[in-house]
Amino acid sequence: GQEKWPKGDEKTWKTAMRDITSETPDITKSIVHHVQTSLARAPYNIDDFGAYQAAALSVRDNLIVNWNTTQIEYSRKSQKRAYYLSLEFLMGRTLSNALLNLGLLDQYSSSLSSLGFGIEDILVQERDAALGNGGLGRLAACYLDSSATQELPVWGYGLRYKYGIFQQLIKADDGSQLEAPDPWLEHQNPWELPRLDVTYEVRFYGSAQRWGEGTGRATWSGGQEVLAIAYDVMIPGYGTRSTNNLRLWESKPKRGFDLQSFNAGNYERAVESSNSAAAITSVLYPNDHTSFGKELRLKQQYFWTAASLADMLRRFKNLEKPISEFAEYNAIQLNDTHPTLAIVELMRILVDEEELSWDSAWTIVTNTFFFTNHTVLPEALEKWSVPLMEHLLPRHMQIIFDIVTVEKRFPGDRDRLARLSLIEEGFPKQVRMANLAVVGSRKVNGVAELHSNLVQKNLFPDFVEFYGLSKFGNVTNGITPRRWLDQCNPSLSALITDTLKIDRNVWLKDLYKLKGLLAHVDDPQFQARWAAVKHQNKERLALFVERQLGIKVDAHALFDVQIKRLHEYKRQTLNILGVIHRYLLIKSLTPEERKKVVKKVVFFAGKAAPGYYIAKLTIRLIVNVARVINADPDTNQYLSLFFLPDYSVSVAEILIPASDISQHISTAGTEASGTSNMKFCLNGGLLVGTVDGANIEIAEEVGDDNVFFFGNLTPDVEDLRYRHTYHPIPVEQKSPALAHVLNTVSSGIFGSDGVYEPLLNTIREGDFYLLTDDFDSYIRALEMVDEAYADRTEWVKKSIRTTAKMGKFSSDRAIQDYAQEYWNIESVKF
Ligand code: Z16
């Protein structure tokens, strides 16, 4: 490749600076300028990280100008805006994305190179912004990209956690997961603008006094006030100057310390209050599908929704429109139930502070909010204890009780009324946030067709009956093709541009254009180029693995990838048991027979919630199976296995373009949508999957001959589970193959002392996620993969056809759906 100067080479820099003339590109000057001023460093003392910082600060200057222009334009036009409230934004790296969106990648690349740095080395210096757990947080990030690209006036609102998702370490001795903090703000963050002047006071605790007989009004006073400070993250659109805003709140004590306690000589107490305020935005909760009911999490939710609403109200008041028109100028999308308190907070503001009547306030509220549900798993549905709510947010609890009276209009039987209720009876009573979100929103949507049907039929059937079907809809998720094709797979992007003979700018903004590739499916030359790109990406992954784990990987083997949060419903266990099955099978063959086996490399990556015992045990099993299999000279040229530690957006960007097959094998009806399935297919990888979530719609688009489906269907799951409980059949009888695998694990070849028994017992007893029911058909699907992969030309055609038909899954389409069918907002062009 390209010649590289030694890092921080004095001569290179001095030459570069001595040579600064009117001919020197502005970008080079700007980078040098930031080294000398912002970083206060001598140019010959700069390493890759310093060069990254200087380049980032220089790009930031461009973003700020565009950001300001856009925001001024939004104010000038006074159009309706939409706000995306999400506790998670899983942004990943920004520099490469900003350079792509600004169209400055080549220029920065050559400027950096003239200063002695390679762009590839510089881009990887950046730490991921990982303020999210998984799909839900990454979806929010894709939606911001698409909103800016389509010049839609959309802001995100979230929290500026000091610590993002934990860093995952794999213990060398037993292969188990360890968690370390992620202090991502250790170095100055060039992508945010601290807005120390944009602050709001947020109250907690205290008491609520009703007044104004029959108006529903009250005054909330006392308690503790915490300061919210705004940090703005600039979100550039692709191929437009439009640059949107993601506003993240940081908590701070209102006073550094409590002066009264300080004067009374109680220093401890004085500092205590300041600690508890700062703690609110300290850490992202690392649980993806469980609601923990921790007071600090409720504090996060209220702190964030209160600050965000106050900010929206202030902006709305600048328009000088009557408050009754609030919903004509503002749409608020609730990303899951996490921001549901916003519904109650807006009621509080309108009734108590704006002194509107209850009914007018409720009309505004129920025209403003939209609610997206992301899961039907019961353990994920948020509930907050009434005593905790009364203690922390006494006025909001009153309002919720007042909203409850609305239900009384429903003339159903008592049982149905109870199910509809916002308050769950019990000790203690609990507020059902999902029900509150449905009642307070204009529309409710799921994230894929199947999921949205389940939301209507299983989650909220009584609300469907009460409000009618028109309140319920579907918006199938999407992904941004900028990050998930052009950035992570530049060779494929270039090949596509070259083949379609249309500008990259065009197809990256209208992904349906990919179907133009179909005209070339049968062209052997194109097929060869397509295959070469995939191979090159597999080599890139192989190099990454070798650097990470010190093991060589055969890039000619079939690459099979499952990367996602560890969860029983996602069934990584099914995958690893399948790997063991394959290992035992190859082991039983003669050396001659083995030569016919399709060579395969299996990759896993993903984090387990720190308190999720079974998920952590699954990681441990995968790591230890890998150690045995990779060390077995009989089999290791045919099958190898890797668990890549510390999965992140940036690691996904390397894995996804390199996959031949990826696995999306949740128990039918449990994965709301999935979004990595879309990313793999967009990059020409094929799916092995269950008939679940967005897999179904992907198959509808790409053709079901290009997807390897297996397993039981959603309508049969309930009955199968019933039978597991009341008419259990031993595994030996149901699937002898699976029984053999389970016994092999029990026998201790991957670790003795029965460490894996609790995991194996989830399958032997109860088997809630139906591994025993799906195992044989799963193995058959993998055999079909082997057969298909043997005919490489046919395989490449499947790969091309898949990419070609992924247009629907651009997040641009998803955001258009929201903008038109839900928010009713229009682009702001300038
Ligand atoms: C999450 O990532 C999702 C759901 C949820 O309740 C909580 C978290 Cl942190 C995921 C869904 O599991 C996935 O199917 C979906 O594609 C994604 O949200 C985005 O909608």
Boltz pocket constraint, residues with backbone or C-beta under 6 A from the ligand:
constraints:
  - pocket:
      binder: B
      contacts: [[A, 133], [A, 134], [A, 135], [A, 136], [A, 137], [A, 139], [A, 287], [A, 288], [A, 289], [A, 336], [A, 373], [A, 374], [A, 375], [A, 380], [A, 447], [A, 477], [A, 670], [A, 671], [A, 672], [A, 673], [A, 674], [A, 675], [A, 693]]
      max_distance: 6.0
